[in-house]
Amino acid sequence: MRAGTRAIEAVGDSLPSSRGAQAEVILRELGGFLWIQIMAVIFLVRFVFWLIGVALRRCAQ
């Protein structure tokens, strides 16, 4: 995460000041959006495996 933040800041610093600030905000928002999607997929996969485990335990009884 730190490397990503540094990369975003490097992109913002390489551009002129007005455009650099805008680019930083856009890249930070996109990064946050991607992390939310990744977290949602992880939770979904864990939930599906939990359901499978519950179903297998009930069938085994």
C-alpha positions as CSV (number, residue, x, y, z in Angstrom):
1,M,0.0,0.0,0.0
2,R,2.9,2.4,0.8
3,A,4.4,1.6,-2.6
4,G,1.1,2.5,-4.3
5,T,0.9,5.7,-2.4
6,R,4.4,6.7,-3.3
7,A,3.8,5.9,-7.0
8,I,0.6,8.0,-6.9
9,E,2.5,10.9,-5.3
10,A,5.3,10.5,-7.9
11,V,2.9,10.8,-10.8
12,G,1.3,13.8,-9.1
13,D,4.7,15.4,-8.6
14,S,5.8,14.9,-12.2
15,L,2.9,16.9,-13.5
16,P,2.3,20.6,-13.3
17,S,0.9,21.7,-10.0
18,S,-2.8,22.1,-11.0
19,R,-2.9,18.9,-13.0
20,G,-0.7,17.0,-10.5
21,A,-3.2,17.5,-7.7
22,Q,-6.1,16.5,-9.8
23,A,-4.2,13.4,-11.0
24,E,-3.4,12.4,-7.4
25,V,-7.0,12.7,-6.3
26,I,-8.2,10.6,-9.3
27,L,-5.6,7.9,-8.8
28,R,-6.3,7.7,-5.1
29,E,-10.0,7.3,-5.7
30,L,-9.4,4.6,-8.3
31,G,-7.1,2.8,-5.9
32,G,-9.6,2.9,-3.1
33,F,-12.3,1.6,-5.5
34,L,-10.1,-1.3,-6.5
35,W,-9.4,-2.2,-2.8
36,I,-13.1,-2.2,-2.1
37,Q,-13.8,-4.5,-5.0
38,I,-11.0,-6.9,-3.9
39,M,-12.4,-7.0,-0.4
40,A,-15.9,-7.7,-1.7
41,V,-14.6,-10.6,-3.7
42,I,-12.7,-12.0,-0.7
43,F,-15.8,-11.7,1.5
44,L,-17.9,-13.4,-1.2
45,V,-15.5,-16.3,-1.6
46,R,-15.3,-16.8,2.1
47,F,-19.1,-16.7,2.4
48,V,-19.5,-19.3,-0.4
49,F,-17.0,-21.6,1.3
50,W,-18.7,-21.2,4.6
51,L,-22.0,-22.1,3.1
52,I,-20.4,-25.2,1.5
53,G,-18.9,-26.2,4.8
54,V,-22.2,-25.8,6.6
55,A,-24.0,-27.9,4.0
56,L,-21.4,-30.6,4.2
57,R,-21.6,-30.7,8.0
58,R,-25.4,-31.1,7.8
59,C,-25.2,-33.9,5.2
60,A,-22.6,-35.7,7.3
61,Q,-24.8,-35.8,10.4
